[in-house]
Amino acid sequence: MLIKCPLCGPRDRREFYYYGSDDYLNRPGEAAPPSAWDDYLHNRDNPAGMTRDLWYHEMGCTSWLVVTRDTVTHDIHAVEPVAERGTTA
């Protein structure tokens, strides 16, 4: 699977570290109950089809990226830097 890094160009997925759903960027607040933190840290969806995932270009430019991909076909539909979304990882 090739991921088109906005800074480095097409790269093999082994250069990247998969971090999970882009919902990971939405941390529970300080007053959130323990169940919210448990869901955030341990309970992840594993849908078949289109997903938006957080990836780190570990062996490249060290950018955090949101990758929109199909988990069934492995087609990548979009790659965008997290910084452009106004969110830091």
N, C-alpha and C positions, 0 to 999 in steps of 0.2 A: 504494500500500500504506500503510495506517495502522498505526502502532504506538501502543498505549495506554501512555504513560509513566505510572508510578505517581504521579508528582508533578504533571505538567502536563496529563494527559488525552490523548485521541487526537491524534496529530500525524502529518503527512506524513513518510514515510521520509526525505525529503531533509533533514530537520532532524538526522538521525542519521548517524554515521560507522560503517560496518560494519567490524568488526575481525577477524572470522573465528570459527571454532569456539570454544566455551567451554573446550575443552582448552588453549587458549592460556594460560589461567591457571595451568596446571601446568608450570612451567619445569623444565628439567633441573637437577640439582644441580651444585655446583661441580666435583665429580670426574667428571661425565658425559663420555663420549668425544665427540670431534668429530662423529661420526655422529648422536648424539642431538641435538646443537645444530643440525645441518644439518636434521634432520627438523622440529625445533621452529620454525626460522626460515623454511624454504623449502618444505617438502613438506606440502601440505594435501589432505585428502580433499574431494571435491565430490560428495556423495551426492545422489541423487534421493529425495525423501521428507522425513521428519521430521528436523530438525536442532535443535541448541541453539547459538545464536550469540551472540557478544559484540558489543554495540552501545554507542556513546557518544552521548549526547544533546548534541551539539556546539552546536546553535543553540537550546538550551533551558536546562534546569536543570543541565546538565553531569554528569548521573548516568551511571554504567556500568550496563548492563542485560543480562540474559541473556534472549534471545527464543527461545522454542520455536515453530518454524514449519515449514510444509510447503513445500519448495522447488518442488514441482510445481504446487500450487494457489495458493501465496502466502498461504494462510490462516495467521493467527497464533493459536496455541493458548494461550500464556502469556507474560507479561512479568514478570520479577522483578528487583529491584535486586541487583547483585552484593554489596553490603554486607550484605544479609540472609542471604546464603549463608555469611557468615563469612570471605569472601575479599576482598582488595582488588585493584584493577586497577592 
